Amino acid sequence: MIITMVKSGYAYIKETFQQHDTSHNSESWKRLIKFRHGPTTVRVEKPTNLPRAREVGYKAKQGYVVAVTKVRRGTMHKIRPKMGRKAGNLAVSKITPKKSLRWIAEERTAKKYPNLEVLNSYKIGSDGQSHFIEVIMVDPSHPVIASDSKINWICKPNNTRRVYRGLTSAGKKTRGLRNKGHGAEKIRPSLRANRNLR
């Protein structure tokens, strides 16, 4: 007896996104051009990558908001100092922030929508100058969210402004909280809290 497994519709959609078809005049190609010439943060009606959005907690119900934010690619560049110093101490180029670009995109999105809380985010594409991050947000004051037992934890006061405190998935990864055991003794509760410990 041979048992055949049937794929779900989300499996086919996921395979389509995994192919990364960015050829000329493809849907992904047109979408990135639209995001590139648009504002830094733009709200969209539904997620671009639906299977990935559902993996990180998105539900097609009231109270969920999706936005796309673009952040620059590459390292930071600062203004060249006017006073004299040797070339190695100019600190003009090749400067990397201590935050990931996905975390930076989440903070910029939360700044534009202050009444919403960031749930999670994921990358949907990039071009020559920008990365495009899709951010899933939740309205904690919405009655549908408050009555849903799977998401109403975000309505509690200890989750207020959670993205600015590094409580999202991108924030925890940047803070090193996915590491445990030997070599990770000083990352909890935070690096700042362990700075003056002896």
N, C-alpha and C positions, 0 to 999 in steps of 0.2 A: 504494500500500500504506500503510495507516494503522497506526501502532504505538501501542498504548495502554499507558500505564504503570500498574502496579498498586501501590497503596499498601500499606505494611506495617502490621501491627497497632499498632506503636509510633507511626506517623504519625497514626492515628485517636485514640490516647490523648493525643497531644500537642495535637491540635486541641481535644479536650475541655477540657484545662487552659487553653488559650489563650482560651477563651470566657469564663472567669472568672464562672461562674454562681454568684452569691452571693445568690440570691433566697431568700425565706422558705421554710424546710423543704427546701432543697436539700442535697445531700450536703456541699458545701463549708461551708454555713452551720452544719450540725450538727457538722461536724468542728472548726470554730473554737470553737464553744461548749464542746466537750469539752476542747480544749487550754486554753482560757481559765480554766476552773474547776479544771484539774488542776495538778500541780506544775510548777515552772519548767522542769525538764528531765525528759522521760519517754521511755523507750525504746519503739520501735515495732517490730513484727515485719517489716514491709516498707516500702519508700519510699512516700510519698504520691503523688509525681510520678515515676513510673517512668522515662519518657523522659529527664527532666532528671537523675535520679540516674545513669543509665547514661552520660550525656554527661560527667559529672564523675568517672567512674571506678568506679561501683558495679557489683558482680557478685553474682549470687544464689548465693553459695557460702559455705562456712564461713570464719570469720575476719572477716567484714564485719558491722558493727553500725550501726544507724540510730537516731538520737534526735532528738526535736523539742524545741527550746529557745525560750522566749519572752523577748523583751527589750522594754523600755518604748519607747513612741513619743515623739517630740518631744525638746526640749532638756532638759538637766539643770537641777535646782533645788537650790541650796545654802542652808544655814541663814543667816538674815539676821544680819550682824555686830551685836554689842551696842555697840561703841564708835562714836563719831561720825565721820562722813565724808560727803562730798557724795553725792548720789543716784547720780551716774554711776559712782562707784567702789564701789558696794555689791557688784557681781558676784554677784547672787543668781539671776537668771533669764537665759535665752537663752545658756546656756553649752553649747558643743558640744565633745565629746571629740575627740582627734586620731585615735581609732580608729573604724572603721566599726562599726555595730551588728552586722553579720554576723561580724566578727572578734571582737567581745565575746561573741557567742553561742557561737562556737567555743571560746573560752577557758573559758567557764563549763561547757561540756559536757566538755571535757578534764579539768577539775578534778574533776568527778564520776566520770569513768572514767579514773583515772590509768594503768591498764595498757594503754590504747588510744592510738593516734595518729590525729589528725584528718587525713583525706584531703582533704575538700572540703565545701562547704555551699551551700545555695541557699534562697531565700525561698519559702514555700508559701502565705502569706497574711497578712492583718493585720486587726485590728478597731479599735475606737476608742481602745484604750489600749496595744496590744502588737503587735509584729511576731513572726511565728512562722517560725523558721529550722530547716530540716532539715539535720542534720549527719551526714556519712558518716564512720565511723571504721573503723580496721583494727587487728586484734590482731597485732602484729609477732612475738609468740612462738608463733603458731599454725603447726603444720607445713604446713597447706594453703597459707598465705600464703608461707611460706619456700620452698616448692617451686614457686611460680608465678613464672615469669621476668618477667612483666609488672608485678608488684607487690612482689616481694621487695626492691626498692630501699629500701622503707620500713623494712626490718629492720636497715639499717646504722646504726652508732652516730651518724653525723653527722645523722641525721634524728630523733634523740631529742628529744622535747618541741618539735617543729617549730612548733606553733601559737603557742607563747610567744615564738618568735624571728622571727615574721612570715614564715614560709616557705610558708604556705598561699596559695591564690589571693587570698583576701580580704586577707591581710596584705601581699602584694606590691603589690596595687592601692593600699592605703592608704599604703604607703611610697613610692609613686610610681615603682616599678620598671618600669612598663609604658611609661614615657617614655624616649626615647633622643635623643641628639644635643644640639642647641643648647638651652640652658635647663635641662638635666638633668645638669650636670657634677658637682654636689655631692650627688647622691642615692646614689651608689655609693662605697664599699660600704654606707655608711649616713650619715644626717645627723649623727649623733653623731661619727662618725669624721672628718667634714669640718668640725667646729665650730671647731677651733683651727688650721686650715690657713690659711696666708696666700698 
